[in-house]
Amino acid sequence: MSFRKRNVGLSGSSRSESTPSSLEKHVQFPGTRPSPVDGRLTTSTGTASLDSLLAGHSALVLGSSVLIEENGTTDYAGALLRFFAAEGLLQGHHVHVVGMPEHWGRELPGAVAQTADKKEKHVENTEKMKIAWRYESLGQFGASTNARERSQPLTASKAQGDDTAPPSFCHTFDLTKRLVHPASSKLDFLQLDFNPALSPFGPVLKQLSNAVSSSAPNTVHRVVIPSLLSPAVYPQNCSQPEYVLQFLHGLRALFAEYPNRMSAMMSLPLSLYPRSSGVVRWIELLNDGVFELSPFPHSADADAPAPRGPSGTTEESPQGLLQVHRLPMLHDRGSGTVPAENDWTFTLSRRKFTIKPFNLPPIDSGTEAQPASAAEQKGKKADVEF
């Protein structure tokens, strides 16, 4: 029987512990952030209201694609794709545009620069008290603290300019301006093959594969496909299932090979290819998110002045319905949540694309009865007075 002396420490383990140098270094991807649901890397679509609909991820998960379907002859989906491409250029991503000429890249909207003065005016307007006139004489909330902060001298860190603001995850764009491409921006236009004996998407897949494999490990690639299968852009044989479905399967294969480096957004005209056709149904199944835009027909009511909201600001009338057919559920348990609303409305203004729940306006049936009720109230007051 062996004995061991007391108060003697045990010898350390002979196993060699793993050092931090042996672990793989985490690659920082520009313009991305982890999803609040499952931690996947996400990137913005350039439209904040569209990001909020993507299954709780608050952005588009890398390695997924979104299909925007549109009825009619409008081009609201084209505006979403331009926001997507412009956001990628500002974030330093490599943007690939399929089937479009180079002048499409010169029509991208410019980013809106929000100055500090505009932010302060917006905060003052929102914080202004509108309960009663006598409360306004007390001053606005936070005005004394703001004045006190202005009177204090700048600290050393502020004076040296150390408090640099982090880059914006989602920018705001103005359709009336044109984007000034950064010096390091990468924008490619992938042309189709118009040989009727070959697949028109063959050169596109080959160029995408070469671009991703030869780029740096931290480069994010965005694929933009405007007006998929449109006869104005694509050849006649592109709508054949053996060509278009093979292209989408090849795109999914690239996403599986580079899950954290690629994302795509495409649009499809439903007036030429309805959802009842088999090809469109297969195209929807090969995309992670499917949205349908149904613009309202133009009428004389659209020229009427916009109604005012509860805060006194003018609210632009909706321009169409947005239906969510599919969301990027990227987890075995179904990550994210499906929106509770079935129908949504969208509004494209000069600076943003806004998506809101569909609500019917109040019925103005009691407008004619208001003068009569006012006269009755005056009669009642006259009877009460002595």
C-alpha positions in Angstrom: 0.0 0.0 0.0 1.5 3.3 -1.1 1.4 6.4 1.0 1.7 10.1 0.0 3.0 12.9 2.1 0.5 15.5 3.0 0.6 19.2 2.0 2.3 18.3 -1.2 0.9 19.7 -4.4 0.0 17.4 -7.3 2.1 17.6 -10.4 0.8 19.4 -13.4 -0.7 17.7 -16.3 1.7 16.5 -19.0 -0.7 17.6 -21.8 0.4 20.6 -23.7 -2.3 23.3 -23.5 -3.3 24.9 -26.8 -1.8 28.4 -27.2 -3.8 31.3 -28.7 -1.4 31.3 -31.7 -2.5 27.9 -32.7 -6.1 28.9 -32.9 -7.5 30.3 -36.2 -7.7 34.1 -36.3 -11.1 35.6 -36.7 -11.5 37.3 -40.1 -13.1 40.7 -39.9 -15.6 41.3 -42.7 -16.4 44.9 -43.5 -20.0 46.1 -43.4 -21.2 43.1 -41.4 -22.5 42.3 -37.9 -23.7 39.2 -36.1 -27.4 38.3 -36.1 -29.2 38.8 -32.8 -30.9 35.5 -33.4 -28.1 33.0 -34.0 -24.9 35.0 -34.5 -24.6 34.6 -38.2 -22.9 37.4 -40.1 -25.4 39.8 -41.7 -25.2 42.7 -44.0 -27.7 45.5 -44.8 -29.8 45.6 -47.9 -29.6 49.4 -48.0 -33.2 49.7 -46.8 -33.8 49.7 -43.1 -37.5 48.8 -43.3 -36.6 45.7 -45.4 -33.9 44.7 -43.0 -36.4 44.6 -40.2 -38.6 42.0 -42.1 -35.8 39.4 -42.6 -36.8 36.8 -40.0 -35.6 38.7 -37.0 -32.0 38.9 -38.2 -32.4 42.7 -38.8 -30.4 42.4 -42.0 -29.6 39.9 -44.8 -27.7 36.9 -43.7 -24.6 36.2 -45.7 -25.0 33.1 -47.9 -28.6 33.8 -48.7 -30.5 35.5 -51.6 -33.7 37.6 -51.8 -36.2 37.6 -54.7 -38.3 40.8 -55.3 -41.3 40.1 -57.5 -43.3 43.1 -59.0 -46.6 43.4 -60.8 -47.2 46.0 -63.5 -44.8 48.2 -65.4 -43.3 50.1 -62.5 -39.8 49.7 -61.2 -40.0 49.8 -57.4 -38.0 46.6 -57.2 -35.2 48.3 -59.3 -34.9 51.0 -56.6 -34.4 48.3 -53.9 -31.7 46.7 -56.0 -30.0 50.1 -56.5 -30.0 50.6 -52.7 -28.5 47.2 -52.3 -25.7 47.9 -54.8 -25.0 51.3 -53.4 -24.8 50.0 -49.8 -22.3 47.4 -50.9 -20.0 50.0 -52.6 -20.1 52.2 -49.5 -19.3 49.2 -47.2 -16.3 48.2 -49.4 -17.9 45.1 -50.9 -17.3 43.7 -54.3 -20.6 44.2 -56.3 -21.4 42.1 -59.4 -24.3 43.2 -61.6 -25.6 40.6 -64.0 -26.9 41.5 -67.5 -26.9 45.3 -67.2 -24.7 47.8 -69.1 -22.2 50.0 -67.3 -24.4 53.1 -67.2 -26.6 51.3 -64.7 -23.8 51.8 -62.1 -23.7 55.5 -62.8 -27.4 55.8 -61.8 -26.9 54.6 -58.2 -28.4 56.9 -55.6 -26.1 59.0 -53.5 -25.8 58.8 -49.7 -27.4 61.4 -47.5 -24.9 63.1 -45.1 -26.7 63.8 -41.8 -25.0 66.8 -40.1 -25.1 67.5 -36.4 -27.3 70.6 -36.9 -30.0 68.6 -38.6 -29.9 66.0 -35.8 -30.3 68.7 -33.1 -33.2 70.3 -34.9 -34.9 66.9 -35.2 -34.4 66.2 -31.5 -35.7 69.6 -30.6 -38.8 69.1 -32.7 -39.5 65.7 -31.3 -38.9 66.7 -27.7 -41.0 69.9 -27.9 -44.0 69.8 -25.4 -47.4 70.1 -27.0 -49.5 69.4 -23.9 -50.4 73.0 -23.0 -49.1 76.5 -23.9 -48.0 77.3 -20.4 -45.5 74.3 -20.3 -43.6 75.8 -23.2 -42.4 78.6 -21.0 -40.6 76.1 -18.8 -38.2 75.3 -21.6 -37.6 72.1 -23.5 -36.5 68.9 -22.0 -32.7 68.7 -21.9 -32.1 72.3 -23.0 -30.3 73.2 -19.8 -28.1 70.1 -20.0 -27.3 70.8 -23.6 -26.4 74.4 -22.8 -24.3 73.3 -19.9 -22.4 70.8 -22.1 -21.8 73.5 -24.7 -20.3 75.8 -22.1 -17.9 73.2 -20.8 -14.5 73.1 -22.5 -13.6 70.2 -24.8 -11.8 67.3 -23.2 -8.4 66.1 -24.4 -9.9 63.2 -26.3 -12.5 65.3 -28.0 -9.9 68.0 -28.9 -7.6 65.5 -30.4 -10.4 63.9 -32.4 -10.2 60.4 -30.8 -13.9 59.9 -30.6 -14.4 58.9 -34.3 -17.9 57.7 -35.0 -18.2 54.0 -36.2 -19.2 53.5 -39.8 -22.9 53.3 -40.5 -24.4 49.8 -41.0 -27.3 51.0 -43.2 -27.1 54.3 -45.1 -29.8 56.6 -46.3 -29.9 57.3 -50.0 -31.3 60.1 -52.1 -32.7 59.1 -55.5 -32.2 62.7 -56.8 -28.4 62.5 -56.3 -25.8 60.2 -57.8 -23.4 58.1 -55.8 -19.8 59.1 -55.9 -18.0 55.8 -56.1 -15.2 55.4 -53.5 -11.6 55.1 -54.8 -11.4 51.4 -53.6 -14.9 50.4 -54.9 -15.2 47.3 -57.0 -18.1 47.1 -59.4 -18.3 44.5 -62.2 -20.8 44.0 -64.9 -21.2 40.4 -65.9 -22.5 40.0 -69.5 -24.6 37.1 -70.7 -23.8 34.7 -73.6 -26.2 35.3 -76.5 -25.3 32.1 -78.3 -28.6 30.2 -78.7 -26.7 26.8 -78.5 -25.2 27.5 -75.1 -26.5 28.6 -71.7 -26.6 32.4 -71.3 -25.6 32.1 -67.7 -22.4 30.0 -68.2 -20.0 32.9 -68.3 -21.7 34.6 -65.3 -21.1 31.6 -63.0 -17.5 31.2 -64.2 -16.7 34.9 -63.6 -18.3 34.8 -60.2 -16.4 31.7 -59.2 -13.1 33.2 -60.3 -13.7 36.5 -58.6 -14.6 35.0 -55.2 -11.7 32.4 -55.3 -9.1 35.0 -56.2 -10.2 37.8 -53.8 -9.0 38.4 -50.3 -10.5 36.2 -47.5 -12.3 39.1 -45.9 -14.0 40.4 -49.2 -17.8 40.3 -49.2 -19.4 39.8 -52.7 -22.9 41.1 -53.6 -24.6 39.7 -56.6 -27.3 42.0 -58.2 -29.6 40.6 -60.8 -32.1 43.2 -62.0 -35.2 42.1 -64.1 -34.4 38.4 -64.2 -35.6 36.8 -67.5 -36.8 40.1 -68.9 -36.7 40.0 -72.8 -35.3 43.5 -72.9 -32.1 42.3 -71.2 -31.9 38.5 -71.5 -31.8 36.4 -74.6 -34.8 34.4 -75.7 -33.6 31.0 -74.4 -32.9 32.2 -70.9 -36.3 31.3 -69.6 -35.8 27.6 -70.4 -35.7 25.6 -67.1 -32.5 23.8 -68.0 -30.7 27.2 -68.1 -32.2 29.4 -65.5 -32.6 26.7 -62.8 -29.1 25.5 -63.5 -27.8 29.0 -62.9 -29.6 29.3 -59.6 -28.4 25.9 -58.5 -24.8 27.0 -59.4 -25.3 30.2 -57.4 -26.5 28.2 -54.4 -23.4 26.0 -54.7 -21.2 29.1 -54.5 -23.1 30.2 -51.4 -22.5 26.8 -49.8 -18.8 27.0 -50.7 -18.4 30.6 -49.4 -21.1 31.0 -46.8 -19.7 34.2 -45.1 -18.7 36.0 -48.3 -21.6 36.2 -50.7 -25.2 37.5 -50.8 -27.6 38.2 -53.7 -30.7 40.1 -54.5 -32.7 39.8 -57.8 -36.0 41.0 -59.2 -38.5 39.3 -61.4 -41.4 40.9 -63.5 -44.6 39.0 -62.7 -46.4 40.6 -65.6 -44.3 38.5 -67.9 -43.8 35.4 -65.7 -46.7 34.9 -63.3 -46.4 33.0 -60.1 -48.7 30.2 -61.4 -46.0 29.0 -63.9 -43.7 26.2 -62.8 -40.5 28.0 -63.6 -41.3 30.9 -61.2 -42.3 28.5 -58.5 -38.9 26.8 -58.8 -37.2 30.1 -58.8 -38.9 31.0 -55.5 -37.9 27.7 -54.0 -34.2 28.4 -54.8 -34.3 31.8 -53.0 -34.3 32.3 -49.2 -36.6 35.2 -49.2 -39.4 36.1 -51.6 -41.3 39.4 -51.5 -44.1 40.6 -53.9 -44.7 44.2 -54.8 -48.2 45.1 -56.0 -48.4 48.9 -56.8 -51.7 50.7 -56.6 -53.2 52.0 -59.8 -52.7 55.8 -60.2 -55.8 57.8 -59.5 -56.7 61.4 -58.8 -56.6 60.7 -55.1 -52.9 60.3 -55.3 -52.5 64.0 -56.2 -54.4 65.0 -53.0 -52.3 66.5 -50.1 -50.9 63.9 -47.8 -52.7 63.4 -44.5 -51.1 64.5 -41.3 -50.0 62.1 -38.6 -50.6 62.4 -34.8 -47.4 64.4 -34.4 -48.4 66.9 -37.0 -45.9 65.6 -39.6 -47.1 64.8 -43.1 -47.4 61.1 -43.9 -47.0 60.0 -47.5 -49.8 57.8 -48.8 -48.8 54.2 -49.6 -48.0 53.3 -53.2 -48.7 49.6 -53.1 -48.9 46.4 -51.2 -46.0 44.2 -50.2 -46.6 40.5 -49.5 -44.1 38.2 -47.7 -44.1 34.8 -49.4 -40.9 33.4 -47.8 -38.4 34.4 -45.3 -34.8 33.2 -44.8 -35.3 30.6 -42.1 -31.7 29.4 -41.7 -31.9 27.2 -38.7 -33.1 23.7 -38.0 -35.6 25.1 -35.5 -36.6 27.9 -37.9 -34.6 30.9 -36.7 -36.3 34.2 -36.6 -40.0 34.9 -36.6 -42.5 35.3 -39.4 -44.2 38.8 -39.4 -47.6 38.8 -37.8 -49.0 40.9 -40.6 -49.9 39.2 -43.8 -50.0 42.4 -45.9 -47.7 45.4 -45.8 -47.6 48.7 -47.7 -44.6 50.3 -49.2 -43.8 53.9 -50.0 -40.9 55.1 -52.1 -40.0 58.7 -51.4 -37.0 60.6 -52.5 -34.8 59.4 -49.7 -36.1 56.1 -48.5 -38.2 53.0 -49.1 -40.6 52.6 -46.2 -42.5 49.4 -45.4 -45.4 49.6 -42.9 -48.3 47.3 -41.9 -51.4 47.6 -44.0 -54.1 49.6 -42.2 -57.4 50.9 -43.7 -58.0 54.7 -43.3 -60.9 55.8 -41.1 -64.3 56.2 -42.8 -65.3 59.8 -43.3 -69.0 59.2 -42.9 -69.6 61.7 -40.1 -68.4 64.8 -41.9 -71.8 65.8 -43.2 -73.4 65.5 -39.7 -70.9 67.8 -38.1 -72.6 71.1 -38.8 -76.0 69.8 -37.5 -74.4 68.5 -34.3 -72.7 71.9 -33.8 -76.0 73.7 -34.2 -77.6 71.4 -31.7 -74.8 72.0 -29.2 -75.3 75.8 -29.6 -79.0 75.4 -28.9 -78.3 73.4 -25.8 -75.9 76.0 -24.5 -78.4 78.7 -25.1 -81.0 76.8 -23.2 -78.7 76.3 -20.3 -77.6 80.0 -20.1 -79.8 82.3 -18.0 
